[in-house]
């Protein structure tokens, strides 16, 4: 199939669903591996002391790698019309990294292999998302972009629910699960990683077959888009693009900076939710998965619902509301952590309500204000600036734990709940930066059909 055309295509036709299914596929890595199953497994007692802070620093290092490679990856795929090709390559590498986690046994000697495989998966997942986000204008219009963006994020959360339920009921909860799997030698979690790899592979295929690469070099990234470039030249182009935008549209540059900060805070919420639940609030592995299921239910419903508010009220109001609510909920988790699991169930789910809407509205905020004809360039910068600071939340989480241990005189494990203050600080910084950004709505005529590819 080819990309949708501007006539005779429904707003929620197959290209939209095929695009959204990549978010459904990504639930395996986001919800199961990074948040609620493997990260919790990797920070358990079997992997030795300080595994949680090592996880934080490893993910921070992965963020630095993404920041260094995203300009090259984004400009080559976007500029030469190879988004689908690179989406497929990076998604395939995510599948390989997910399957590799099967060999991480519950022993301290396997910690660094697990950390490195997880970090590599994060790098490839983020690089895949560069191309995935850039496809949004191909399947939406200014009148529907909020709803379609929300649909994609919502499908990601709902996919997380389905997969978490499947692995919990089929592998982790029973004494003897599917295929005779038990928890001996961590086999239930390790087999879950193979299920995640298969899930990602199967549900990523539709978008790769539906939104084919463009036949000619794209021009949306500017006059140099079709030219080949090495590593050094890619960074030179990046700097020239930023300088050009600074001269012509500083408000857009301010949004790129603000969104980079608060988006990393949003990613940090889900990256460390399961770790906090298990380490600071006494959740068992099964309880963490149940929390993940509940979190994805409320996040999926809220994200799809807030997508309609995005189209009606504007994305900035949605983002501000979400960030304020999350800062307050995070402070509540820290202040009342001694009250036990009930606090994390209540305030953790409150955080979940607003993560997806903020992520989706951020994507549509940019799409609504991007200058016509420069979508590829600006979406590439959006991804690049986001990845450039993707070490903030993991580093803030790990630093806050270290500070907490020093202040209280306790060990880092006992001070783990201080990590939430690091995440709150990143969210608050992003909110402060966003306050100075004007919301600009591009005056394209409303329509209910996708734009031409």
C-alpha positions as CSV (number, residue, x, y, z in Angstrom):
1,X,0.0,0.0,0.0
2,X,1.0,3.6,-0.5
3,X,0.6,6.6,1.7
4,X,-2.8,8.1,2.0
5,X,-4.0,10.7,-0.5
6,X,-5.9,13.8,0.2
7,X,-9.2,12.6,-1.3
8,X,-11.6,9.9,-0.4
9,X,-9.8,8.8,2.8
10,X,-11.5,8.6,6.1
11,X,-9.8,10.4,9.1
12,X,-9.5,7.0,10.9
13,X,-8.8,4.9,7.8
14,X,-6.3,2.1,7.7
15,X,-3.2,4.3,7.3
16,X,-4.0,5.9,10.7
17,X,-4.5,2.5,12.4
18,X,-1.4,1.1,10.8
19,X,0.6,4.1,12.1
20,X,-1.0,3.8,15.5
21,X,-0.2,0.1,15.8
22,X,3.5,0.9,16.1
23,X,2.7,2.5,19.4
24,X,0.8,-0.7,20.3
25,X,4.0,-2.6,19.3
26,X,6.1,-0.3,21.4
27,X,4.2,-1.1,24.5
28,X,6.3,-4.3,24.9
29,X,9.5,-2.3,25.4
30,X,7.9,0.7,27.2
31,X,5.5,-0.9,29.6
32,X,6.8,-4.4,30.1
33,X,10.6,-4.2,29.7
34,X,11.5,-0.6,30.8
35,X,8.9,0.0,33.4
36,X,7.0,-2.8,35.0
37,X,8.9,-6.1,34.6
38,X,12.5,-6.2,33.5
39,X,13.7,-3.0,35.2
40,X,12.1,-4.3,38.4
41,X,13.7,-7.7,37.9
42,X,17.1,-6.1,37.3
43,X,17.0,-4.0,40.5
44,X,16.1,-6.9,42.7
45,X,18.4,-8.2,45.4
46,X,19.7,-11.0,43.2
47,X,21.7,-8.4,41.2
48,X,23.5,-6.9,44.2
49,X,23.5,-3.6,46.0
50,X,23.0,-0.2,44.2
51,X,21.5,-1.8,41.1
52,X,18.8,0.9,41.0
53,X,21.3,3.8,40.9
54,X,23.4,1.9,38.3
55,X,20.2,1.5,36.2
56,X,19.7,5.3,36.4
57,X,23.2,6.1,35.3
58,X,23.2,3.5,32.5
59,X,19.9,4.9,31.1
60,X,21.5,8.4,31.4
61,X,24.4,7.2,29.4
62,X,22.0,5.8,26.8
63,X,20.4,9.2,26.6
64,X,23.8,10.8,25.8
65,X,24.3,8.2,23.0
66,X,20.9,9.1,21.5
67,X,21.7,12.8,21.7
68,X,25.0,12.2,19.8
69,X,23.4,9.9,17.1
70,X,20.0,11.4,16.5
71,X,21.1,14.3,14.3
72,X,22.8,11.8,11.9
73,X,20.0,9.3,11.9
74,X,17.2,11.8,11.7
75,X,18.7,13.9,9.0
76,X,19.6,11.0,6.8
77,X,16.3,9.2,7.0
78,X,14.2,12.4,6.9
79,X,16.2,14.2,4.3
80,X,16.4,11.4,1.8
81,X,12.9,10.1,2.3
82,X,13.9,6.9,4.1
83,X,11.9,7.2,7.2
84,X,10.2,3.9,6.8
85,X,13.4,2.1,6.1
86,X,15.1,3.4,9.2
87,X,12.0,2.9,11.3
88,X,12.2,-0.8,10.3
89,X,15.9,-1.1,11.0
90,X,15.8,0.5,14.4
91,X,12.6,-1.5,15.3
92,X,14.4,-4.7,14.3
93,X,17.3,-3.8,16.6
94,X,14.8,-3.2,19.4
95,X,13.5,-6.7,18.8
96,X,17.0,-8.2,19.0
97,X,17.8,-6.3,22.2
98,X,14.5,-7.5,23.8
99,X,15.2,-11.1,22.9
100,X,18.8,-10.8,24.3
101,X,17.4,-10.1,27.8
102,X,16.3,-13.7,27.9
103,X,19.9,-14.6,28.8
104,X,20.0,-12.3,31.9
105,X,19.9,-14.7,34.8
106,X,19.2,-13.6,38.4
107,X,22.8,-13.2,39.4
108,X,25.0,-10.2,40.0
109,X,27.4,-11.4,37.3
110,X,24.7,-10.8,34.7
111,X,23.9,-7.2,35.9
112,X,26.0,-5.3,33.4
113,X,24.9,-7.5,30.5
114,X,21.4,-6.7,31.4
115,X,22.0,-3.0,31.8
116,X,23.9,-2.7,28.5
117,X,21.2,-4.7,26.5
118,X,18.5,-2.5,28.1
119,X,20.4,0.6,27.3
120,X,21.0,-0.4,23.7
121,X,17.3,-1.2,23.3
122,X,16.5,2.3,24.6
123,X,18.8,3.9,22.1
124,X,17.3,2.0,19.2
125,X,13.7,2.6,20.4
126,X,14.3,6.3,20.6
127,X,15.9,6.4,17.1
128,X,12.9,4.5,15.7
129,X,10.6,7.0,17.3
130,X,12.3,9.9,15.4
131,X,10.9,8.5,12.2
132,X,7.6,7.4,13.7
133,X,6.8,10.9,15.0
134,X,7.8,12.5,11.7
135,X,5.1,10.3,10.0
136,X,2.2,12.0,11.9
137,X,1.6,14.8,9.3
138,X,1.2,12.1,6.7
139,X,-1.8,10.6,8.4
140,X,-3.5,13.7,9.9
141,X,-4.8,17.2,9.2
142,X,-4.8,20.3,11.4
143,X,-8.4,19.5,12.3
144,X,-7.7,16.0,13.4
145,X,-4.0,15.9,14.5
146,X,-4.8,16.0,18.2
147,X,-7.2,13.1,18.0
148,X,-4.9,11.0,15.9
149,X,-1.8,11.7,18.0
150,X,-3.9,10.8,21.1
151,X,-5.1,7.7,19.4
152,X,-1.5,6.6,18.8
153,X,-0.4,7.2,22.4
154,X,-3.6,5.6,23.6
155,X,-3.0,2.5,21.6
156,X,0.4,2.3,23.2
157,X,-1.1,2.3,26.7
158,X,-3.9,-0.1,25.8
159,X,-1.3,-2.4,24.2
160,X,0.5,-2.3,27.5
161,X,-2.6,-3.5,29.3
162,X,-3.1,-6.5,27.0
163,X,0.5,-7.6,27.1
164,X,0.9,-7.1,30.8
165,X,-2.2,-9.1,31.5
166,X,-1.1,-11.8,29.2
167,X,2.4,-12.2,30.7
168,X,1.1,-11.8,34.3
169,X,-1.6,-14.4,33.9
170,X,0.3,-16.7,31.6
171,X,3.9,-16.6,32.9
172,X,4.5,-14.6,36.1
173,X,1.6,-15.2,38.4
174,X,1.1,-19.0,38.1
175,X,3.4,-21.4,39.9
176,X,3.6,-23.2,36.5
177,X,2.8,-21.0,33.5
178,X,2.7,-21.5,29.8
179,X,5.0,-24.1,28.4
180,X,5.8,-25.3,32.0
181,X,7.6,-22.1,32.8
182,X,8.2,-21.4,36.5
183,X,10.1,-18.6,38.4
184,X,13.1,-20.8,38.9
185,X,16.3,-19.1,37.7
186,X,14.1,-16.1,36.7
187,X,12.7,-18.1,33.8
188,X,9.2,-16.5,33.9
189,X,10.7,-13.0,33.4
190,X,13.2,-14.2,30.9
191,X,10.6,-15.9,28.7
192,X,8.5,-12.7,29.0
193,X,11.3,-10.9,27.2
194,X,10.9,-13.3,24.2
195,X,7.2,-12.7,24.2
196,X,8.0,-8.9,24.1
197,X,10.3,-9.4,21.2
198,X,7.7,-11.3,19.2
199,X,5.0,-8.7,20.1
200,X,7.1,-5.8,18.8
201,X,7.9,-7.6,15.6
202,X,4.4,-8.6,14.7
203,X,2.6,-5.2,15.4
204,X,5.4,-3.1,13.9
205,X,4.9,-4.7,10.5
206,X,1.6,-2.9,9.4
207,X,3.1,0.6,9.3
208,X,6.2,-0.6,7.5
209,X,4.0,-2.1,4.7
210,X,1.5,0.8,4.6
211,X,3.5,4.0,4.8
212,X,6.2,3.2,2.3
213,X,9.3,5.4,1.7
214,X,8.7,8.4,-0.5
215,X,9.8,7.9,-4.1
216,X,11.8,11.1,-4.3
217,X,14.1,12.8,-1.8
218,X,12.1,14.8,0.7
219,X,12.4,18.6,0.6
220,X,10.8,19.4,3.9
221,X,14.1,19.5,5.7
222,X,15.3,22.4,3.6
223,X,17.4,22.9,0.5
224,X,20.1,20.4,1.7
225,X,17.7,17.7,2.5
226,X,18.5,15.4,-0.4
227,X,22.3,15.7,-0.2
228,X,24.4,13.0,1.5
229,X,26.3,14.1,4.6
230,X,28.8,12.6,6.9
231,X,28.8,12.8,10.7
232,X,30.5,16.2,10.9
233,X,28.4,17.7,8.2
234,X,25.2,16.4,9.8
235,X,26.0,18.4,13.0
236,X,26.9,21.4,10.9
237,X,23.5,21.2,9.3
238,X,21.9,20.8,12.7
239,X,23.5,24.0,13.9
240,X,22.5,25.9,10.7
241,X,18.9,24.7,11.1
242,X,18.8,26.0,14.7
243,X,20.4,29.3,13.7
244,X,17.9,29.7,10.9
245,X,14.9,29.0,13.2
246,X,16.4,31.3,15.8
247,X,16.3,34.2,13.3
248,X,12.9,33.4,11.9
249,X,10.8,31.8,14.7
250,X,12.3,32.1,18.2
251,X,9.0,31.0,19.7
252,X,9.3,27.6,18.1
253,X,12.9,27.3,19.3
254,X,11.7,28.1,22.9
255,X,9.1,25.4,22.6
256,X,11.7,22.9,21.4
257,X,13.8,23.6,24.5
258,X,10.9,23.5,26.9
259,X,9.4,20.4,25.5
260,X,12.8,18.6,25.5
261,X,13.0,19.1,29.3
262,X,9.4,18.2,30.3
263,X,9.3,15.3,27.8
264,X,12.3,13.8,29.5
265,X,10.5,14.2,32.9
266,X,7.5,12.4,31.5
267,X,9.7,9.5,30.3
268,X,11.2,9.4,33.7
269,X,7.9,8.8,35.4
270,X,7.3,5.5,33.6
271,X,11.0,4.5,33.5
272,X,11.2,4.5,37.3
273,X,7.6,3.9,38.5
274,X,8.0,0.2,38.9
275,X,11.4,0.5,40.6
276,X,9.9,3.0,43.1
277,X,6.8,0.8,43.7
278,X,8.9,-2.3,44.5
279,X,11.8,-0.6,46.3
280,X,10.1,2.1,48.4
281,X,6.5,0.9,48.7
282,X,6.8,-2.8,49.2
283,X,5.1,-3.9,46.0
284,X,5.7,-7.5,45.0
285,X,6.6,-8.3,41.3
286,X,2.9,-9.3,40.8
287,X,1.7,-6.1,42.4
288,X,4.0,-4.0,40.2
289,X,2.4,-5.7,37.1
290,X,-1.1,-5.0,38.4
291,X,-0.1,-1.4,39.0
292,X,1.2,-1.3,35.4
293,X,-2.1,-2.7,34.1
294,X,-4.1,-0.1,36.1
295,X,-1.7,2.7,35.0
296,X,-2.1,1.8,31.4
297,X,-5.9,1.6,31.6
298,X,-6.2,5.1,33.0
299,X,-3.4,6.5,30.7
300,X,-4.9,5.0,27.6
301,X,-8.4,6.3,28.2
302,X,-7.2,9.7,29.4
303,X,-4.9,10.1,26.3
304,X,-7.6,9.4,23.8
305,X,-10.0,11.6,25.6
306,X,-7.6,14.5,26.0
307,X,-6.9,14.3,22.3
308,X,-10.3,15.7,21.6
309,X,-9.7,18.5,24.2
310,X,-6.4,19.2,22.4
311,X,-8.3,19.9,19.2
312,X,-10.9,22.0,21.0
313,X,-8.9,23.9,23.6
314,X,-5.4,23.9,22.3
315,X,-2.4,21.7,23.3
316,X,-0.7,24.2,25.6
317,X,-3.6,24.2,28.1
318,X,-3.5,20.4,28.1
319,X,0.3,20.3,28.7
320,X,0.2,22.9,31.5
321,X,-2.7,21.2,33.3
322,X,-0.9,17.8,33.0
323,X,2.5,19.1,34.3
324,X,1.0,21.0,37.3
325,X,-1.0,17.9,38.3
326,X,2.0,15.7,38.0
327,X,4.3,17.9,40.0
328,X,1.7,18.0,42.8
329,X,1.2,14.2,42.7
330,X,5.0,13.6,42.7
331,X,5.5,15.8,45.8
332,X,2.7,13.9,47.5
333,X,4.4,10.6,46.8
334,X,7.6,11.9,48.5
335,X,5.8,13.6,51.4
336,X,3.5,10.6,52.3
337,X,5.8,7.7,51.3
338,X,5.7,6.3,54.9
339,X,1.9,5.7,54.5
340,X,2.6,2.7,52.3
341,X,1.3,1.2,49.1
342,X,-2.0,3.0,49.2
343,X,-0.2,6.3,48.6
344,X,1.5,5.0,45.5
345,X,-1.6,3.4,44.2
346,X,-3.5,6.7,44.5
347,X,-0.9,9.2,43.4
348,X,0.9,6.9,41.0
349,X,-2.3,6.4,39.1
350,X,-2.8,10.2,39.2
351,X,0.5,10.6,37.5
352,X,-0.5,8.0,34.9
353,X,-3.7,10.0,34.0
354,X,-1.6,12.9,32.8
355,X,1.6,11.4,31.2
356,X,0.0,10.4,27.9
357,X,-2.0,13.6,27.3
358,X,1.1,15.7,27.9
359,X,3.2,13.6,25.5
360,X,0.5,13.6,22.8
361,X,-0.2,17.3,23.2
362,X,3.5,18.1,23.0
363,X,3.6,16.4,19.6
364,X,0.6,18.2,18.3
365,X,1.7,21.6,19.7
366,X,4.7,21.4,17.4
367,X,2.7,20.1,14.4
368,X,0.3,23.0,14.7
369,X,3.0,25.7,14.7
370,X,5.6,24.3,12.3
371,X,6.0,26.5,9.2
372,X,4.5,24.9,6.1
373,X,7.0,23.1,4.0
374,X,9.5,22.6,6.9
375,X,7.8,19.7,8.8
376,X,10.6,17.3,8.3
377,X,13.3,19.7,9.4
378,X,11.4,20.8,12.5
379,X,10.3,17.3,13.5
380,X,13.9,16.2,13.2
381,X,14.9,19.0,15.6
382,X,12.1,18.1,17.9
383,X,13.5,14.6,18.2
384,X,17.1,15.8,18.4
385,X,16.5,18.4,21.2
386,X,14.5,15.8,23.1
387,X,17.2,13.3,23.0
388,X,19.9,15.9,23.7
389,X,18.6,16.1,27.3
390,X,17.3,12.5,27.7
391,X,19.9,12.0,30.4
392,X,18.2,14.6,32.7
393,X,15.6,12.4,34.3
394,X,17.8,9.3,34.9
395,X,20.6,11.5,36.2
396,X,18.2,13.6,38.4
397,X,16.7,10.4,39.8
398,X,20.1,8.9,40.6
399,X,21.4,12.2,42.0
400,X,18.3,12.7,44.2
401,X,18.8,9.2,45.7
402,X,22.5,10.1,46.5
403,X,21.5,13.4,48.0
404,X,18.8,11.7,50.1
405,X,21.2,9.1,51.4
406,X,23.6,11.9,52.4
407,X,20.9,14.0,54.1
408,X,19.3,11.1,56.0
409,X,22.5,9.2,56.8
410,X,20.9,6.0,55.5
411,X,21.9,3.8,52.6
412,X,20.9,4.5,49.0
413,X,18.3,1.7,49.1
414,X,16.6,3.3,52.0
415,X,16.6,6.7,50.3
416,X,15.3,5.5,47.0
417,X,12.0,7.4,47.4
418,X,14.1,10.6,47.1
419,X,14.4,9.8,43.4
420,X,10.9,11.1,42.8
421,X,12.1,14.6,43.7
422,X,14.5,14.4,40.8
423,X,11.7,13.6,38.4
424,X,9.5,16.4,39.9
425,X,12.4,18.8,39.4
426,X,12.7,18.0,35.7
427,X,8.9,18.4,35.2
428,X,8.8,21.7,37.1
429,X,11.7,23.0,35.0
430,X,9.9,22.1,31.8
431,X,6.7,23.8,33.0
432,X,8.6,27.0,33.8
433,X,10.2,27.0,30.4
434,X,6.9,26.4,28.7
435,X,5.2,29.4,30.4
436,X,7.1,31.7,28.1
437,X,6.0,30.0,24.9
438,X,3.2,31.4,22.8
439,X,0.7,29.0,21.3
440,X,0.5,29.6,17.6
441,X,-2.1,27.9,15.5
442,X,-1.3,27.6,11.8
443,X,-4.3,28.7,9.8
444,X,-4.6,25.8,7.4
445,X,-8.2,25.2,6.3
446,X,-9.9,22.5,8.4
447,X,-10.5,19.2,6.7
448,X,-11.2,15.6,7.7
449,X,-8.9,14.0,5.2
450,X,-5.2,13.3,5.6
451,X,-2.6,15.4,3.9
452,X,-0.9,14.1,0.8
453,X,2.2,12.2,1.5
